[in-house]
Amino acid sequence: MDYDGKSQTIFEFCQGEGIGRSSYYYLKAIGRAPDEMVMGDIIRISPEAKRRWRERMEREPVKGSLRELALAAKAARETEAA
């Protein structure tokens, strides 16, 4: 599916990029997900945010397991909060 020109839901974004939603949320946990537009309980990803995300991922690929990185990011946040 090609949604260029329209904002996408997280599900649509993941389908288009060939990633699972759990991978999306791991990327979000480590600060590497695309920018989101939040309107109440609706979350959308604009074509511009998708383009910026793709460019950033090409320049700075995520190395290692997304799950391990997400757990490390969560541990770091918990340590800072303590």
C-alpha positions in Angstrom: 0.0 0.0 0.0 1.3 3.4 -0.8 0.0 6.3 1.3 2.4 9.0 0.1 0.7 12.3 0.5 -1.6 11.3 3.4 -0.8 10.8 7.0 -0.7 7.2 8.2 -1.7 5.4 11.3 1.1 3.4 13.1 -0.4 0.2 11.6 -0.3 1.7 8.1 3.2 3.0 8.6 4.5 -0.4 9.8 2.8 -2.2 6.9 4.4 0.2 4.4 7.9 -0.1 6.0 7.6 -3.9 6.5 8.2 -3.8 10.3 6.1 -5.1 13.1 4.3 -2.8 15.5 6.5 -4.2 18.4 9.5 -3.0 16.4 7.9 0.4 16.0 7.4 0.7 19.8 10.9 -0.5 20.4 12.1 2.3 18.1 9.9 4.7 20.0 11.3 3.6 23.3 14.9 4.4 22.1 13.8 7.7 20.5 14.2 6.5 16.9 10.5 6.4 15.8 9.2 9.0 13.4 7.6 12.1 14.8 3.9 11.6 15.5 0.9 13.9 15.2 -1.3 13.4 18.3 -4.9 14.5 18.2 -6.6 13.2 21.3 -6.3 9.5 21.1 -5.5 9.5 17.4 -1.9 9.2 16.3 -0.8 9.8 12.7 2.5 10.0 10.9 2.8 12.7 8.3 4.6 12.1 4.9 7.2 14.7 6.0 7.8 12.8 9.3 8.1 9.5 7.3 10.6 11.1 4.9 12.7 12.5 7.8 12.6 9.2 9.6 13.8 7.3 6.5 16.7 9.8 6.0 17.7 9.5 9.6 17.6 5.7 9.5 19.8 5.7 6.4 22.3 8.1 8.0 22.2 6.5 11.5 21.1 2.9 11.3 20.0 1.1 14.5 22.7 -1.4 15.4 21.8 -4.4 17.6 18.6 -5.9 18.8 15.7 -3.5 19.0 14.4 -5.3 22.0 17.8 -5.1 23.9 18.1 -1.4 23.0 14.5 -0.7 24.2 15.2 -2.5 27.5 18.4 -0.5 28.0 16.6 2.7 27.3 13.8 1.8 29.8 16.5 0.9 32.4 18.2 4.2 31.9 15.0 6.2 32.3 14.2 4.3 35.5 17.7 5.0 36.9 17.3 8.7 36.1 13.9 8.8 37.8 15.3 7.1 41.0 
